[in-house]
Amino acid sequence: MIAQKLIHLIEAHATELAGRWLRDVQKNQETPTYHHFPEDNLHERAYDVYCQLGKWIETESHQRRIGEIYTKLGAERYREGFRLSEVVQALILTKRHLWMFVLEQGFFDSALELYQAQDLYNSVDLFFDRAIHFTVRGFETEARLYQGSRPSL
């Protein structure tokens, strides 16, 4: 099935994808706080998403774990001084780089392969929707704890 081939391709190229994302997020005008954040931390986060994509989208049972990870991410980004719009943009860029990479590979020789890829796209899109939702939830919860004043870094 084309979806499994694409997942394996993405996971096998996780380092390259994370590097592309890192270069983008560090110069994108919508993500200025990322320009000065430690590269290793950022690269590791992106790498984990790409490297474990198959696991995240394969079953509904991972929804709880996705919730835990991205709620924590949102809270961390709040404490680190990021704007919520930057964090959401960074997640959007993660998804965008994934699909740009898939399209570059030229996998789609038939309408059937394109249809199968659409099924994968829907699963990946749902994953990122959940990631964004839980990130926002974690960010907002942390913001309420500090009631408008960020902790000292």
N, C-alpha and C positions, 0 to 999 in steps of 0.2 A: 504494500500500500504506500502511496506517495506521502501520506502524512508521516508515517514512521521514518521514511527516508529523510524527509525534511527535518524532523526532530533530531535525528542522529547527526545530520549535517550541521545544524545549529549548535548542538552540544559539542561536536568535534571542533568547531571554530569559535568557541566561547571566548577564548583569549583575544582573538582578532576582533570580534564583535564588541567586547568590553573596551578594547583600545579605541575603536572608532567612536563609540559612545563617549568615552572620556575626552577625547579631543574635541568633540562637538560641545559637550556640556561645559567645558572649560573656556570656550570662546563665545558661546551663545549669549546674546544680550539679555535673554529672558532668565538666565541662571547665573547672575553675578557672584553669588556667595560660593558657588561651586568653583569659580576661577581660582580661589585661594585655599580651598580645602585640600587636605592631604590626598595626593593621587592614589596612594596604595589603598586607602579606605574606599575611595570611590570605585576604583577598578575592581576590587574584591566584591563589592555589592553587585555591580553589573555582571561580573563573571558568574556569580552564583545564580543569578536569574537565568542567564543563557545556558549555563551548564546543567541546570536542574529543570529545565523547561518541561521535559517529558513527564517528569514526576508531578509537577504542579498541575498539569492539565489532564492527566490520565484519568483521575477519578474525583468524584465529589468529596471523598473522604479527606482530601487535602485542604478543603476550604477552611477548616478550623485552624490549621497550621499557617496557612496564608494570612488569616486574620491576626494570629499572634505575631508573626514576623513583621507585617506591615503596620500594625498598630504601634509596635515598638519602634519601628523606623520613623513613623510620624512624630512620636514623642521625642526621639533622639534629635531629629532635625529641628524641632522647636527649640530644644535646649541648646543646640549648636548655633542658633541665630538665623536659620533660614526662613525665608518667607514661604508661606504655603504654596503660593503660585509657582515658585521655583521648584519645589519638590514635585508638584504635579507635572510641571513641564519636563523635568528630568525623567519621570516615568513614561511620559508620552514619547520622549526621545528614545528611550530604551526599546519601546515597541516599534517605533519608526525604523530604527537601525536594523532590527530583526527582519522586518519585511523588505527593506531595501536589499539586504543581503540575500534573502530568499529569491527575490526577483532577479538579482544579478546572476544567479546560478543557472537560469534558463531551463528549469525543470519541466516546464509545462509544454508538452508537445501535442496535447490533445485536449479536447473539451472535458473528457473524463478526468484527466489529471488536474485540470483547473478546478473542476467541481470538488474533487477530493481535497485539494488545497484549501478551498473555501471552508470546508468542515474544520480543518486545522485552524484557519484564521479565526473562525467563530470561537473555538476553544481558547486560543491565545487572547483574543479580545476580551473574553469573559474573565480570564485570569487577570489581565491588566485593569479591567473595571473593578474587580474585587481589590486588587492591590491599591488602587487609587482610593477607593472607598475607605479601606481600613487605615491607610496612611493619613487621610484627612481626619478620620475619627481619633486616631492617636494624637495627632497634632492638636486638635481642638480640646481634647481631654487634658493634655499637658498645659495648654494655654489657660484653661480654667483653673488649674491648680496654682498657677502663678499669677492669675488675675491681672494680666496686662504687663507684668514685669518679668523679664526673662532672668533666669539664674545667671550668676557670674560664671564666665567660662574659664 
